[in-house]
Amino acid sequence: MNRLNPRKLLLSKWTAAAPQNREKHFLVTELFCDEEGTVLEIELQAVMTKRSQKLAWQVLQNDQSWQMGWR
Protein backbone atom coordinates (compact mmCIF):
# COMPACT_ATOMS: atom_id res chain seq x y z
CA MET A 1 0.00 0.00 0.00
CA ASN A 2 1.35 3.43 -1.00
CA ARG A 3 1.34 5.82 1.97
CA LEU A 4 0.14 9.23 0.86
CA ASN A 5 -0.54 12.69 2.19
CA PRO A 6 -3.48 13.83 0.03
CA ARG A 7 -2.57 17.52 0.34
CA LYS A 8 0.83 16.86 -1.30
CA LEU A 9 -0.50 14.99 -4.36
CA LEU A 10 -0.72 18.03 -6.65
CA LEU A 11 1.69 17.65 -9.61
CA SER A 12 2.84 14.23 -8.38
CA LYS A 13 3.80 11.62 -11.00
CA TRP A 14 2.33 8.12 -11.23
CA THR A 15 2.83 5.01 -13.37
CA ALA A 16 -0.02 2.63 -14.14
CA ALA A 17 0.85 -0.98 -13.29
CA ALA A 18 -1.41 -2.21 -16.13
CA PRO A 19 -1.38 0.48 -18.86
CA GLN A 20 -4.41 0.79 -21.13
CA ASN A 21 -4.53 2.57 -24.50
CA ARG A 22 -0.76 3.18 -24.29
CA GLU A 23 -1.36 5.45 -21.27
CA LYS A 24 1.30 4.57 -18.72
CA HIS A 25 2.46 7.85 -17.14
CA PHE A 26 0.09 10.18 -15.30
CA LEU A 27 0.24 13.52 -13.50
CA VAL A 28 -2.09 14.78 -10.75
CA THR A 29 -3.26 18.12 -12.18
CA GLU A 30 -5.94 19.19 -9.70
CA LEU A 31 -7.20 18.51 -6.17
CA PHE A 32 -10.90 18.71 -5.33
CA CYS A 33 -11.54 19.63 -1.69
CA ASP A 34 -14.55 20.18 0.56
CA GLU A 35 -15.24 23.36 2.57
CA GLU A 36 -12.79 22.37 5.32
CA GLY A 37 -9.97 21.77 2.83
CA THR A 38 -10.09 17.97 3.01
CA VAL A 39 -9.06 16.41 -0.31
CA LEU A 40 -11.90 14.28 -1.70
CA GLU A 41 -10.89 13.66 -5.32
CA ILE A 42 -8.06 14.28 -7.76
CA GLU A 43 -7.80 14.87 -11.48
CA LEU A 44 -5.33 12.44 -13.08
CA GLN A 45 -4.07 13.34 -16.56
CA ALA A 46 -2.34 10.94 -18.97
CA VAL A 47 0.94 12.48 -20.14
CA MET A 48 0.82 11.04 -23.66
CA THR A 49 -2.84 11.65 -24.61
CA LYS A 50 -3.74 14.49 -22.19
CA ARG A 51 -6.91 12.58 -21.28
CA SER A 52 -8.10 13.46 -17.76
CA GLN A 53 -10.10 11.47 -15.28
CA LYS A 54 -11.52 12.34 -11.89
CA LEU A 55 -10.81 9.76 -9.16
CA ALA A 56 -10.95 9.39 -5.41
CA TRP A 57 -7.39 10.02 -4.14
CA GLN A 58 -7.47 6.73 -2.21
CA VAL A 59 -7.24 4.83 -5.54
CA LEU A 60 -3.54 5.77 -5.70
CA GLN A 61 -2.88 3.87 -2.46
CA ASN A 62 -3.33 0.55 -4.30
CA ASP A 63 0.22 -0.46 -5.25
CA GLN A 64 -1.14 -3.24 -7.48
CA SER A 65 -2.55 -0.55 -9.81
CA TRP A 66 -0.32 2.50 -9.26
CA GLN A 67 3.38 3.10 -8.63
CA MET A 68 4.82 6.40 -7.41
CA GLY A 69 6.95 8.24 -9.98
CA TRP A 70 7.50 7.46 -13.66
CA ARG A 71 9.06 4.07 -14.37
C-alpha positions as CSV (number, residue, x, y, z in Angstrom):
1,M,0.0,0.0,0.0
2,N,1.4,3.4,-1.0
3,R,1.3,5.8,2.0
4,L,0.1,9.2,0.9
5,N,-0.5,12.7,2.2
6,P,-3.5,13.8,0.0
7,R,-2.6,17.5,0.3
8,K,0.8,16.9,-1.3
9,L,-0.5,15.0,-4.4
10,L,-0.7,18.0,-6.7
11,L,1.7,17.6,-9.6
12,S,2.8,14.2,-8.4
13,K,3.8,11.6,-11.0
14,W,2.3,8.1,-11.2
15,T,2.8,5.0,-13.4
16,A,0.0,2.6,-14.1
17,A,0.8,-1.0,-13.3
18,A,-1.4,-2.2,-16.1
19,P,-1.4,0.5,-18.9
20,Q,-4.4,0.8,-21.1
21,N,-4.5,2.6,-24.5
22,R,-0.8,3.2,-24.3
23,E,-1.4,5.5,-21.3
24,K,1.3,4.6,-18.7
25,H,2.5,7.8,-17.1
26,F,0.1,10.2,-15.3
27,L,0.2,13.5,-13.5
28,V,-2.1,14.8,-10.8
29,T,-3.3,18.1,-12.2
30,E,-5.9,19.2,-9.7
31,L,-7.2,18.5,-6.2
32,F,-10.9,18.7,-5.3
33,C,-11.5,19.6,-1.7
34,D,-14.6,20.2,0.6
35,E,-15.2,23.4,2.6
36,E,-12.8,22.4,5.3
37,G,-10.0,21.8,2.8
38,T,-10.1,18.0,3.0
39,V,-9.1,16.4,-0.3
40,L,-11.9,14.3,-1.7
41,E,-10.9,13.7,-5.3
42,I,-8.1,14.3,-7.8
43,E,-7.8,14.9,-11.5
44,L,-5.3,12.4,-13.1
45,Q,-4.1,13.3,-16.6
46,A,-2.3,10.9,-19.0
47,V,0.9,12.5,-20.1
48,M,0.8,11.0,-23.7
49,T,-2.8,11.6,-24.6
50,K,-3.7,14.5,-22.2
51,R,-6.9,12.6,-21.3
52,S,-8.1,13.5,-17.8
53,Q,-10.1,11.5,-15.3
54,K,-11.5,12.3,-11.9
55,L,-10.8,9.8,-9.2
56,A,-10.9,9.4,-5.4
57,W,-7.4,10.0,-4.1
58,Q,-7.5,6.7,-2.2
59,V,-7.2,4.8,-5.5
60,L,-3.5,5.8,-5.7
61,Q,-2.9,3.9,-2.5
62,N,-3.3,0.5,-4.3
63,D,0.2,-0.5,-5.2
64,Q,-1.1,-3.2,-7.5
65,S,-2.6,-0.6,-9.8
66,W,-0.3,2.5,-9.3
67,Q,3.4,3.1,-8.6
68,M,4.8,6.4,-7.4
69,G,6.9,8.2,-10.0
70,W,7.5,7.5,-13.7
71,R,9.1,4.1,-14.4
